Amino acid sequence: MMTLAPEELVALVRSVFPRYETDQALAILVDVPRDTAADNPPWKERRRLAHEWWTLLDARKGEIPLAEVKLVAYPDVGSNNADLPADGFLMDGALPDVADELERLGKRVSFEQVFAVTQLFLAPTEYSTTAPLKNAAKRFLFRAATMPGFAAEMIPALRIDYGEVARRVEALQSKLSAADHADISFTVDNQSGHDVHFDLRWRSAHASSGRFPELGSAGNLPSGEAYIVPYEGEKGEASRTAGTLPVEIDGEIVFFTIEANRAAVVGGSGRAAQAERAHLAAEPAYGNMAELGFGVLGDFGLEPIGEILLDEKLGLHIAFGRSDHFGGVVAPKDFSSPAAVIHLDRIYIPGVMPRVVVREVILGYPDGRKETIMTDGAYTIF
C-alpha cells in the first residue's frame, strides 16, 4: 500500500502551510460513523491513516516546527459540506468504529475552542468539510487543507510539481475573473449536442493550488483547480445561466434543463433520472449551479480513482448545491436540514463520464472578445 514516509509527511505540511511565527498547533480532523452500517473499507482505512499521521507528526513536530499536534474526531454529519457539529473529541489513542464511543475514549471540546487555539488543520474525512472550514477560517484566521475521501491512491498527487500547478490555475483564475460569461458545448455519444451558457457577472474566480500561504484560507488537498460561482440572481437581475446540461450517472445520461442558474427540469426515464428528479423536488437548492471548476492535474498524468477530491482536479467539473463557501449565496439555510446540505461536483473527464465529451469551452469578455480555452476536453491555453 502506498504511504508517505515520515520525512515526506513533514515536508508536505511545511509545503502546504508556509511558516508563520504564530503557528503553534496542527489538528487532524476525522469523522467517525454514527451508524456502523454506513461504514465502508475506505473510510476505515482513512481513520487508520489519520491516526498514523497524527502519531508520526506528533513525534516529529519539532521539525515543522510546532508545539502541538492533535487528533480531533467527531460524529459524521451525513453529507458533503454540511456544517460541523458543535463539539468534537480530542483523542489520545486509536479511533473507534462508531461515534457513540467517542465520549468514552476522547475528551469533549467545542469546535469554537479548537478553532480558537489551532492554526493549521488537515481533514481526511468521509464527508467534505470544505464549506464549514472555509467559513470558520475567515473568522479564526487559521489555515486548513481539506481531504474528503482521501485514499492512498492519491499519494502520487502529493508529489507533483505544485509550482507548475500554481502557474496554470492562476492563469485560469485570471481569465475566469475577467470573463462575464462562459459557453460550454457537450456531445453525448458522439451524436447529440448540448449547450449551457454560464453567467459570470459580478463574480471573481478562486485558485486552489494545494498551498495555503494566506491566513484565513482553506481548500482541498490534493489540489489544482480554478473555480468560480456563476451569478445566482441575488442583485435583483435574473441570472442568465441557462441551457441543457448532460450528466452521466452510473452509465445513464440525465439531462438537466437549466433556467436562471437552477436545474428546473430533469430529463430521462431511467433510475438515475428518477432519483435526481426526487432529490430536486425534495431539495430545490440542490439544483443551484454552485461552481464552474477547471482542474489541471489530468495534464500531469494522474488518473481518476473514484474519489471526488482528486477526480475533480483532473478537468472540467460543475457543482450543484451549496455555494456560500465559494462566494455565492446558497447556504445551509436553503436546505431542509443540516444533513440535506450538499455541494456535489459532476466531473467531465473520460474516466468518469465516458459518454459525454466537453466539445468546447469559450470565455466571453465584457469588451466582446471570445477565447476558446478547451477543445475536446483538452486545454488550448497551456
C-alpha positions as CSV (number, residue, x, y, z in Angstrom):
1,M,0.0,0.0,0.0
2,M,1.3,3.5,-0.9
3,T,2.1,5.7,2.1
4,L,4.1,8.8,3.0
5,A,7.3,8.3,4.8
6,P,7.6,10.4,8.0
7,E,10.0,12.9,6.3
8,E,7.6,13.2,3.3
9,L,4.7,13.9,5.7
10,V,6.7,16.6,7.5
11,A,7.8,18.1,4.1
12,L,4.2,18.1,2.9
13,V,3.0,20.1,6.0
14,R,5.8,22.6,5.5
15,S,5.0,23.0,1.8
16,V,1.2,23.2,2.2
17,F,1.4,25.7,5.1
18,P,4.3,28.2,4.6
19,R,5.6,29.1,8.1
20,Y,4.1,31.9,10.3
21,E,5.7,32.6,13.7
22,T,2.3,32.3,15.2
23,D,1.9,28.7,14.0
24,Q,1.9,26.5,17.2
25,A,-0.7,23.7,16.7
26,L,-1.9,21.4,14.0
27,A,-5.1,19.4,14.3
28,I,-6.1,16.4,12.2
29,L,-9.9,16.2,11.9
30,V,-11.6,12.9,11.2
31,D,-15.2,11.9,11.2
32,V,-16.5,8.7,12.8
33,P,-19.7,6.9,11.6
34,R,-22.8,7.4,13.7
35,D,-24.1,4.1,12.3
36,T,-21.7,1.2,11.7
37,A,-24.0,0.1,8.8
38,A,-22.8,3.3,6.9
39,D,-19.1,2.5,7.4
40,N,-17.0,1.2,4.5
41,P,-13.5,-0.1,4.0
42,P,-12.1,3.2,2.5
43,W,-13.5,5.1,5.5
44,K,-11.9,2.6,7.9
45,E,-8.6,3.0,6.2
46,R,-8.9,6.8,6.2
47,R,-9.4,6.7,10.0
48,R,-6.4,4.5,10.4
49,L,-4.4,6.9,8.2
50,A,-5.5,9.9,10.2
51,H,-4.3,8.2,13.4
52,E,-1.0,7.2,11.7
53,W,-0.4,10.8,10.5
54,W,-1.2,12.1,14.0
55,T,1.3,9.7,15.6
56,L,4.1,10.5,13.0
57,L,3.6,14.2,13.0
58,D,3.4,14.4,16.8
59,A,6.7,12.5,17.0
60,R,8.4,15.0,14.6
61,K,6.5,18.2,15.3
62,G,9.7,20.0,16.2
63,E,10.9,19.6,12.6
64,I,7.9,21.6,11.2
65,P,8.2,23.3,13.8
66,L,5.1,23.1,16.0
67,A,4.4,22.8,19.7
68,E,1.4,20.5,19.4
69,V,-0.3,18.1,17.0
70,K,-3.7,16.8,18.0
71,L,-6.3,14.4,16.7
72,V,-9.9,15.6,16.8
73,A,-12.7,13.2,16.0
74,Y,-16.4,13.9,15.6
75,P,-19.7,12.1,14.6
76,D,-20.2,12.2,10.9
77,V,-22.5,14.9,9.5
78,G,-24.1,12.7,6.8
79,S,-23.4,14.7,3.7
80,N,-20.7,16.7,2.0
81,N,-20.1,20.3,3.1
82,A,-22.8,20.2,5.9
83,D,-21.9,22.2,8.9
84,L,-19.8,20.6,11.6
85,P,-21.4,19.5,14.9
86,A,-20.9,21.9,17.9
87,D,-18.4,19.5,19.6
88,G,-15.6,17.2,18.7
89,F,-13.4,15.0,20.8
90,L,-9.7,15.2,21.5
91,M,-8.3,11.7,21.1
92,D,-5.2,10.2,22.6
93,G,-5.4,6.7,21.1
94,A,-7.0,4.6,18.4
95,L,-10.2,5.8,16.8
96,P,-13.4,3.8,17.4
97,D,-15.6,2.4,14.7
98,V,-18.8,4.1,15.9
99,A,-19.3,7.6,17.1
100,D,-21.1,6.5,20.4
101,E,-17.7,5.5,21.7
102,L,-16.1,9.0,21.3
103,E,-17.5,10.2,24.6
104,R,-15.8,7.3,26.4
105,L,-12.5,7.4,24.6
106,G,-12.0,11.1,24.0
107,K,-12.3,14.5,25.7
108,R,-15.3,16.6,24.5
109,V,-14.3,20.0,23.2
110,S,-16.2,22.6,21.2
111,F,-15.1,23.4,17.7
112,E,-15.1,27.0,18.7
113,Q,-12.4,26.2,21.2
114,V,-10.5,24.1,18.7
115,F,-10.6,26.8,16.1
116,A,-9.5,29.5,18.5
117,V,-6.3,27.8,19.5
118,T,-5.3,25.9,16.4
119,Q,-3.6,27.5,13.4
120,L,-3.4,24.5,11.0
121,F,-5.8,21.7,10.0
122,L,-5.6,18.6,7.9
123,A,-9.1,17.0,7.4
124,P,-9.0,13.5,5.8
125,T,-12.7,12.9,6.3
126,E,-15.5,10.8,4.7
127,Y,-17.8,13.8,4.2
128,S,-16.2,17.0,2.9
129,T,-15.5,19.8,5.4
130,T,-14.5,22.4,2.8
131,A,-17.5,24.6,3.3
132,P,-17.6,24.8,7.1
133,L,-13.8,25.1,7.3
134,K,-13.7,27.9,4.7
135,N,-16.2,29.9,6.6
136,A,-14.6,29.2,10.0
137,A,-11.1,30.0,8.7
138,K,-12.2,33.5,7.8
139,R,-13.4,34.1,11.4
140,F,-10.5,32.5,13.2
141,L,-7.7,33.1,10.7
142,F,-6.5,29.5,10.7
143,R,-5.4,27.6,7.5
144,A,-6.9,24.2,6.5
145,A,-6.3,21.6,3.9
146,T,-9.5,19.5,3.4
147,M,-9.1,15.9,2.2
148,P,-12.5,14.4,1.8
149,G,-12.4,10.8,0.5
150,F,-8.6,10.8,0.7
151,A,-7.1,7.4,-0.2
152,A,-3.6,6.0,-0.5
153,E,-4.1,6.1,-4.3
154,M,-4.0,9.9,-4.1
155,I,-0.4,10.0,-2.7
156,P,1.2,10.4,-6.2
157,A,-0.8,13.7,-6.5
158,L,1.0,15.0,-3.4
159,R,4.4,14.5,-5.2
160,I,3.9,16.5,-8.4
161,D,5.3,20.0,-9.3
162,Y,3.0,22.3,-7.5
163,G,4.9,25.3,-8.8
164,E,3.7,24.4,-12.3
165,V,0.2,23.6,-11.0
166,A,0.1,27.1,-9.4
167,R,1.1,28.7,-12.7
168,R,-1.8,27.0,-14.6
169,V,-4.5,27.6,-12.0
170,E,-3.5,31.2,-11.6
171,A,-3.8,31.7,-15.4
172,L,-7.2,30.2,-15.4
173,Q,-8.3,32.2,-12.4
174,S,-7.3,35.4,-14.1
175,K,-9.3,34.6,-17.2
176,L,-12.4,33.5,-15.3
177,S,-12.3,36.6,-13.2
178,A,-12.1,38.8,-16.3
179,A,-14.9,37.0,-18.2
180,D,-18.5,37.8,-17.9
181,H,-19.8,34.5,-19.3
182,A,-18.7,31.0,-20.4
183,D,-20.3,29.0,-23.2
184,I,-19.8,25.2,-22.9
185,S,-20.9,22.7,-25.5
186,F,-21.1,19.0,-24.9
187,T,-21.5,16.0,-27.2
188,V,-23.3,12.8,-25.9
189,D,-22.3,9.5,-27.5
190,N,-20.6,11.4,-30.3
191,Q,-24.0,12.4,-31.6
192,S,-26.3,14.9,-29.9
193,G,-25.0,18.4,-28.9
194,H,-26.0,20.3,-25.8
195,D,-25.0,23.8,-24.6
196,V,-25.0,25.8,-21.4
197,H,-24.4,29.5,-21.0
198,F,-22.9,30.4,-17.6
199,D,-23.4,33.9,-16.3
200,L,-20.2,35.0,-14.6
201,R,-21.0,38.7,-14.0
202,W,-20.2,40.1,-10.6
203,R,-18.1,37.2,-9.7
204,S,-14.4,36.6,-9.0
205,A,-12.6,33.3,-9.5
206,H,-10.5,31.4,-7.0
207,A,-7.3,29.5,-7.4
208,S,-6.7,26.3,-5.5
209,S,-3.0,25.3,-5.9
210,G,-2.6,23.0,-3.0
211,R,-0.7,25.6,-0.9
212,F,-2.2,27.9,1.7
213,P,0.1,30.8,2.3
214,E,-2.6,33.2,3.5
215,L,-4.2,33.3,6.9
216,G,-7.9,32.6,6.9
217,S,-7.7,30.2,3.9
218,A,-9.0,26.7,3.4
219,G,-9.3,24.3,0.5
220,N,-8.7,20.9,-0.9
221,L,-5.5,18.8,-0.9
222,P,-4.6,17.3,-3.3
223,S,-5.5,20.3,-5.4
224,G,-5.0,22.0,-8.7
225,E,-8.1,23.9,-10.0
226,A,-9.5,27.4,-10.6
227,Y,-13.2,27.8,-10.0
228,I,-16.0,30.4,-10.0
229,V,-19.6,30.6,-8.7
230,P,-22.0,31.5,-11.5
231,Y,-24.1,34.6,-10.8
232,E,-27.2,33.4,-8.8
233,G,-29.5,36.4,-9.2
234,E,-29.1,38.0,-5.8
235,K,-28.7,41.5,-7.3
236,G,-32.3,41.6,-8.4
237,E,-31.5,40.8,-12.0
238,A,-32.1,37.2,-13.1
239,S,-29.1,35.0,-13.7
240,R,-28.5,34.3,-17.4
241,T,-27.2,30.8,-16.8
242,A,-29.3,28.6,-19.0
243,G,-29.2,25.6,-21.3
244,T,-29.2,21.8,-21.2
245,L,-26.6,20.1,-19.0
246,P,-25.9,16.4,-19.7
247,V,-24.6,14.3,-16.7
248,E,-23.6,10.7,-16.9
249,I,-24.6,8.9,-13.7
250,D,-23.9,5.2,-13.4
251,G,-23.8,4.9,-17.2
252,E,-27.1,6.7,-17.7
253,I,-27.4,10.1,-19.3
254,V,-29.5,12.5,-17.3
255,F,-30.4,15.9,-18.8
256,F,-30.8,18.9,-16.6
257,T,-32.7,21.9,-18.1
258,I,-31.1,25.0,-16.5
259,E,-33.0,28.2,-16.1
260,A,-31.8,31.3,-14.2
261,N,-28.9,29.2,-12.7
262,R,-31.2,26.5,-11.4
263,A,-32.0,23.0,-12.6
264,A,-35.6,23.3,-13.5
265,V,-36.4,20.0,-15.2
266,V,-34.7,16.6,-15.1
267,G,-35.0,14.7,-18.3
268,G,-34.7,10.9,-18.6
269,S,-36.7,7.9,-17.5
270,G,-34.1,5.7,-16.0
271,R,-33.3,5.0,-12.4
272,A,-30.7,7.8,-12.1
273,A,-33.1,10.4,-13.6
274,Q,-35.8,9.3,-11.3
275,A,-33.5,9.7,-8.3
276,E,-32.3,13.1,-9.4
277,R,-35.9,14.3,-10.0
278,A,-36.9,13.2,-6.5
279,H,-33.8,14.9,-5.0
280,L,-34.5,18.1,-6.8
281,A,-38.2,18.1,-5.7
282,A,-37.2,17.5,-2.1
283,E,-34.3,20.0,-2.1
284,P,-34.7,22.7,-4.6
285,A,-31.4,24.3,-3.5
286,Y,-29.7,21.2,-4.8
287,G,-30.4,22.5,-8.3
288,N,-28.3,25.6,-7.9
289,M,-25.3,25.8,-10.3
290,A,-22.8,26.3,-7.5
291,E,-19.4,26.1,-9.2
292,L,-17.8,26.1,-12.6
293,G,-14.4,24.5,-12.0
294,F,-11.3,23.8,-14.1
295,G,-8.9,21.2,-12.8
296,V,-5.4,20.8,-14.3
297,L,-4.0,17.6,-12.8
298,G,-5.0,15.5,-15.7
299,D,-2.2,17.1,-17.6
300,F,0.3,15.6,-15.1
301,G,-0.6,12.0,-15.9
302,L,-2.9,11.4,-13.0
303,E,-6.0,9.2,-13.5
304,P,-9.3,9.2,-11.7
305,I,-9.7,6.9,-8.7
306,G,-13.4,7.2,-7.9
307,E,-13.0,9.9,-5.3
308,I,-14.2,13.5,-6.0
309,L,-11.3,15.1,-4.0
310,L,-8.9,14.0,-6.7
311,D,-11.1,13.4,-9.7
312,E,-12.5,16.9,-9.9
313,K,-8.9,18.3,-10.1
314,L,-8.4,16.4,-13.4
315,G,-10.6,18.6,-15.6
316,L,-13.8,20.4,-16.0
317,H,-16.4,20.0,-13.3
318,I,-19.7,21.6,-12.5
319,A,-21.2,21.5,-9.0
320,F,-24.8,21.5,-7.8
321,G,-26.0,22.9,-4.4
322,R,-24.3,25.0,-1.7
323,S,-22.1,27.9,-2.9
324,D,-21.7,30.3,0.0
325,H,-18.3,28.9,0.9
326,F,-17.1,29.9,-2.6
327,G,-18.5,33.4,-2.5
328,G,-22.1,32.6,-3.6
329,V,-25.4,32.9,-1.7
330,V,-26.9,29.4,-1.4
331,A,-26.2,28.3,2.2
332,P,-27.3,25.6,4.7
333,K,-30.5,27.7,5.5
334,D,-31.7,27.0,2.0
335,F,-31.9,23.2,2.6
336,S,-34.5,21.3,4.7
337,S,-32.0,20.1,7.3
338,P,-28.2,20.1,8.1
339,A,-28.0,16.5,6.7
340,A,-29.5,17.6,3.4
341,V,-26.9,20.3,2.7
342,I,-24.8,19.3,-0.3
343,H,-22.2,20.6,-2.8
344,L,-21.8,17.9,-5.4
345,D,-19.4,18.0,-8.3
346,R,-20.1,16.4,-11.7
347,I,-16.8,15.7,-13.4
348,Y,-16.4,15.8,-17.2
349,I,-13.5,13.6,-17.9
350,P,-13.4,10.3,-19.9
351,G,-12.7,8.2,-16.8
352,V,-15.8,9.5,-15.1
353,M,-18.2,10.4,-17.9
354,P,-17.1,8.4,-21.0
355,R,-20.3,9.1,-22.9
356,V,-20.1,12.9,-22.5
357,V,-17.4,15.0,-24.2
358,V,-16.6,18.6,-23.5
359,R,-16.5,19.8,-27.1
360,E,-15.6,23.4,-26.4
361,V,-15.3,26.0,-23.6
362,I,-15.4,29.6,-24.8
363,L,-15.0,32.5,-22.4
364,G,-16.6,35.8,-23.3
365,Y,-15.3,39.1,-22.0
366,P,-17.1,42.5,-21.4
367,D,-15.3,44.1,-24.4
368,G,-16.7,41.5,-26.8
369,R,-13.7,39.3,-27.1
370,K,-14.1,35.5,-27.2
371,E,-11.4,33.0,-26.1
372,T,-11.5,29.2,-26.5
373,I,-9.8,27.6,-23.5
374,M,-10.7,24.0,-24.1
375,T,-11.5,21.8,-27.1
376,D,-12.4,18.1,-26.9
377,G,-11.7,18.0,-23.2
378,A,-8.1,19.4,-23.5
379,Y,-6.9,22.8,-22.6
380,T,-5.7,25.0,-25.5
381,I,-4.0,27.7,-23.4
382,F,-1.1,25.8,-21.9
